[in-house]
């Protein structure tokens, strides 16, 4: 093989590596991302230091569902993301009474909480979710800083929907 053929092969290899690198970056920016669970606010569903895959495309399709676990920019801490569960969507009325969550006057069955339904709240116990907003709660209510404290969040702050735990390996799977 002469030098011209070697240079051509090397150039093709470099082009292939660059194309793959660009594709990986585009997927991470626009399709799937990773996140690390920091804290106990989503226990028992998620644990501190769990690593999750986040679907960024679902959010852009506006197909958030009740119970989805979302990643969003903290409304009270700069450069911090929170992970919480969607409880209410735009147009909903949320009320906490007798330690239970009501969405549009219907009690929410919550078999995922750590407290068997106990949900404390601050001075406010009723919220009307406006257009472009979402109401979120952590599963570990005593340890969660969520919409009970900072109110509904802007849909624009949502970064994606967590859908798969890939670490720890003994707890791998969909969430």
N, C-alpha and C positions, 0 to 999 in steps of 0.2 A: 504494500500500500504506500503510495507516495504521499508527500506532505500536503498536497492539495486535497486529497481524499480525507486525510486525518483532520485537516482544518475544517472541512465540510461536515464531517461527523461531529466534531467538537461543537461547531456552531449549531447544528441541529439539536444536540443534547442540551446546550444552553437555552435554546428557544423552547424546548419542551419543558425544561425546569421552570423557566419564567412563566410560561402559560399555566402550568400547574400551580405555581405560587400565586399568580393573579386570581385564579379560580378559587383557591383556598381562602384568600383574603376576601373576595366577593361573597362567598358563602358565609363566612364569619360576620361580615358587615350586615348582610341583608337577609340571611336565611336562618342559620342556627348559630347560637352562641353558647357559652358555658357560664355557669355561675356557681358560686360557693355559698352555702348556707352559713351565715354568721349569727349565731345566737340560738335561743330556745323558743322563739315565738311561734314556730310552726310544729312543735312537738305535739303529738306523737307521729304525725305524718312525715315530717322531715326532722333530721337531727343536725346539731351543730357539726360543721365540716362536711356535710353531704355535698357531693358535686353533681350538678344537674345540667341537662341539656335544655336550652330555651328555644322555642320556636318563635322566630320573629315575624314570619309570614302570616300566621294566624291572626295576629293582632291587626295587621294592615287590612285583612279581609273583614274586620269588624265582627268576628264571630265569637266574641267572648261569651262564655256560658256561666251560669251560676255554678259555683264550686271550683272553677278554674283557679289554679295557683299561678299568680302573675308576678313578674318582676317589674318594679317601677322606681322612678327617681323619688327619693324621700322628699316630702313637702316641707320638712323641718330641719334636715341636716344636709349641708352642701356636700356634693360628690359622694353620696351614699345611696345605694339601692336598697329597697325593701322587698321582701317576698311575703305575700299575703294571699288569702283566698277571696274570690269575688263573692259577695253576699248580695249586693244590690246593684242594679243597672239603671240607666236613665229612665225617669218616669216613676220609679218605685218609691214607696213610702216605707221607711225602716223604723221600727220601734223596738226598744228593749224594755220589757216589763216582766217582773217576776223571774228575772235571770234567764229569760228566753228571748230569742230573736224572732221578730215578726216582719215579714215582707208582704206588703199589701194586705195586712190584717190576717195573714196565714202564718202559723208557726213553722219555722224552718227546722226540719229534722237534721240534727248535726251529730252523726255518729263518729265524726273525725276529731272532735275536740278532746282536750286532755282533762276537761273538768266536768264531764257529764252534763253539759248544757249551761253551766254557770257562766254568766256573762255580766261582769260588772261594767259600770259606765260612770262617766263624770256627771256634770250638771245637766248635760244634754242627753236625752234619751229618745228623741225622735228626729229623723232627718228626711227631707224630701230630696231625692236625687235628681238634679237638673240635667239638662241636655249636655252631653260631653263629659259626664262624671260617672264614677264608679265608687261603690262603698265596699271597703275591704276590711277583713278581720283576720287576725292570726288564730291558729287552732289552739294555741296555748294561751288562753285569754288573760290569765293573771300576769303573764310575762310579755304581752304583746302591746306595742305602741302602734295603734292602727286608727281607723276612721272614727272610733269613739273619742280619740284625742284630737286628731287634726282634721276631722270631717271627711267628706267625700274627696276623692282624688280626681285630678284631671285625666281624661283619657289620653291626652297628649304626653303624659309622663310615663305611660306604660311602655316597657321595652320588649316584652314578650310573655309567652306562656310557658311555664316549666312543664315538661312532659315526660322526662326520663331521668332516673337516677343512675349514674354510671360508677359512682363510688360512694360508699365502700362496696367492694365486690360481693360481699355476702348479702347485700341488700339491693342488688342491681335490679332494675326493672322500671316499668311505667309507674307514674304517680297520678 
